[in-house]
Each structure stands twice: as structure tokens, then as C-alpha cells.
Amino acid sequence: MTRILFVCLANICRSPMAQRVTEAMAGARPAGPPLRAESAGLHVARGGAPPDPRALAALKRRGYTGGRVRSREIRSEDFARFDLILAMDRMVLGELAQLCPAGERHKLELFLDHAEGRRGQEVPDPYFGGAEGFENVLDLCEAGARGLLSEIDLRAGP
């Protein structure tokens, strides 16, 4: 089983969207190795927060349902527990690298490095914008999830 952790700043927009999209796409595959996806944030409100309503609305419009109800902060044990830790942007990736034990840093990557033609690109934070920003993030999450699942399936072989 491949264990993936998606990480953004507050775990209320981008990382839960990436988690939900990846879980749905993984579940819709006719075959492939099992996958477990979770999400976390670098700076989460005490007690967690629900996903942004605009993120939930964008997901619902495209048929993505379910998912966790509260955000959570990244924990030190996450670096050992997950096979891949995917950051939504370079700032998050940099903070993760500072928190991560040296022996686990090979697990840290940008999420969009897995999307075709998007290596090095970031998933922008839609929080201070409108609904169109959430639709854009969802487009990027779908591209990233497709590429990621393709890579996981290729590594697993026939």
C-alpha cells in the first residue's frame, strides 16, 4: 500500500481537495495497488477547522463526496508513516524540509511534479479569491492525481 500525505498551509482548501480527488480516482481504477491518502497543514487552528465551504462546493459540483471533517496539523511521526509527502507550493515544501528528519527528506515533493507538463509548478492558494480559484485548484488536483496514480501503477507493474 502506498501512503500519501498532501500538505498545504492550513489544511482547509488545497490539501483536502487533493486528498479527496486522489482517493476518488484511486477508487475508480479497475485495478492498481491500494492507496491511502490523508492531508495536513503547517499552521492549523487549534482543534482543527472544517474545509472551506467554497472547496466543498467545487468538489460537490464535480461529484466528489465524503472526506474528513476537520483539518489537522502535520505531526513529526507523519514523516516516517507516509511514503510520499506532497506539498502544494514551494513555501510549504521548504517548511516541510526544515521539519523533516534528514533520512525522510527523499519523500518530500511538489504535488504538481506528478502532473504532465507541470513539473515545478505550484497549486495556488485560492483562499482570498472567488469560486474560480477553487475550480482552478480542482483542475490542478485532477491533473496531479492522474499523473500520481499513473506513476504508482507503473511502479507496481502488471
C-alpha positions in Angstrom: 0.0 0.0 0.0 1.2 3.5 -0.9 0.6 6.1 1.8 0.4 9.7 0.6 0.1 12.9 2.7 -0.9 16.1 1.0 0.2 19.3 2.8 -0.8 22.9 2.4 -0.8 25.9 4.8 -4.0 25.4 6.8 -5.4 22.1 5.5 -8.8 23.7 4.6 -8.5 24.2 0.8 -5.8 22.7 -1.4 -4.6 19.6 0.5 -8.1 18.3 1.4 -9.2 18.8 -2.2 -6.1 16.9 -3.4 -6.8 14.1 -1.0 -10.4 13.7 -1.9 -9.7 13.8 -5.7 -6.9 11.3 -5.4 -9.0 8.9 -3.2 -11.9 9.1 -5.7 -9.7 8.5 -8.7 -7.8 5.7 -7.0 -11.2 4.0 -6.1 -12.4 4.3 -9.6 -9.4 2.4 -11.1 -10.2 -1.0 -12.4 -7.0 -2.3 -10.8 -4.0 -1.0 -9.1 -2.1 -1.1 -5.8 -4.0 0.1 -2.8 -3.5 3.6 -1.8 -4.2 5.6 1.4 -4.3 9.4 1.2 -4.5 11.9 4.1 -3.9 15.7 4.3 -2.4 18.0 6.8 -1.4 21.7 7.2 1.6 23.5 8.6 -0.4 26.0 10.6 -3.8 24.7 11.7 -6.3 26.4 14.0 -6.5 24.9 17.5 -8.9 22.0 17.4 -8.9 22.0 13.6 -11.3 23.7 11.2 -13.8 22.3 8.6 -12.8 22.5 4.9 -13.6 25.9 3.3 -17.2 25.8 2.0 -16.0 27.0 -1.4 -13.7 24.0 -1.6 -16.6 21.7 -0.7 -18.9 23.3 -3.2 -16.3 22.9 -6.0 -15.8 19.3 -5.1 -19.5 18.6 -5.0 -20.1 20.2 -8.4 -17.7 17.6 -9.9 -19.2 14.7 -7.9 -16.5 14.3 -5.2 -18.1 13.4 -1.9 -17.1 12.2 1.5 -13.9 13.1 3.3 -12.6 14.2 6.7 -14.4 16.9 8.6 -11.6 18.7 10.4 -8.2 20.0 9.5 -5.1 18.7 11.3 -1.5 19.9 11.7 1.4 17.9 10.4 3.0 15.7 13.1 6.6 14.5 13.5 5.5 10.9 13.1 4.0 11.7 9.6 7.5 11.8 8.1 8.0 8.1 8.9 4.4 7.0 8.4 3.9 8.2 4.8 5.7 7.0 1.6 5.2 10.4 -0.2 4.6 13.8 1.3 3.3 16.2 -1.4 3.4 19.9 -0.8 1.1 22.3 -2.7 3.7 25.0 -3.1 7.4 25.7 -2.6 6.9 27.6 0.6 5.2 24.6 2.2 7.9 22.3 0.7 10.6 24.5 2.3 8.9 24.4 5.7 8.4 20.7 5.5 12.1 20.2 4.7 13.0 22.1 7.9 10.7 19.9 10.0 11.6 16.6 8.3 14.3 14.3 9.6 17.2 14.1 7.1 16.6 10.4 6.5 13.0 11.1 5.3 13.5 14.1 3.0 13.5 11.9 -0.1 9.7 11.6 0.5 9.1 15.4 0.0 7.9 16.6 -3.4 5.7 19.2 -5.0 2.3 17.7 -5.9 2.3 19.1 -9.4 5.6 17.4 -10.2 3.4 14.4 -10.9 1.1 16.3 -13.4 2.0 16.0 -17.0 3.7 19.2 -18.2 3.6 20.9 -14.7 6.9 20.0 -13.1 8.0 22.7 -10.7 4.6 24.4 -10.7 2.5 25.2 -7.6 -1.1 24.8 -6.7 -2.1 28.4 -5.8 -3.9 29.1 -2.6 -7.5 30.1 -3.5 -8.5 31.3 0.0 -8.5 35.0 -0.7 -10.2 34.7 -4.1 -13.5 33.7 -5.6 -15.1 30.4 -6.8 -13.0 30.4 -10.0 -9.8 30.0 -7.9 -11.3 26.8 -6.3 -12.2 25.5 -9.8 -8.6 26.1 -10.9 -7.3 24.3 -7.9 -9.6 21.4 -8.6 -8.3 21.2 -12.2 -4.8 21.1 -10.9 -5.6 18.4 -8.3 -7.2 16.3 -11.0 -4.1 16.6 -13.2 -1.8 15.9 -10.3 -3.8 12.9 -9.1 -4.0 11.4 -12.7 -0.2 11.6 -13.0 0.5 10.4 -9.5 -1.8 7.3 -9.9 -0.3 6.5 -13.2 3.2 6.6 -11.7 2.1 4.4 -8.8 0.5 1.9 -11.1 3.6 1.8 -13.4 5.9 1.1 -10.4 3.6 -1.7 -9.2 3.9 -3.4 -12.6 1.5 -5.9 -14.2 
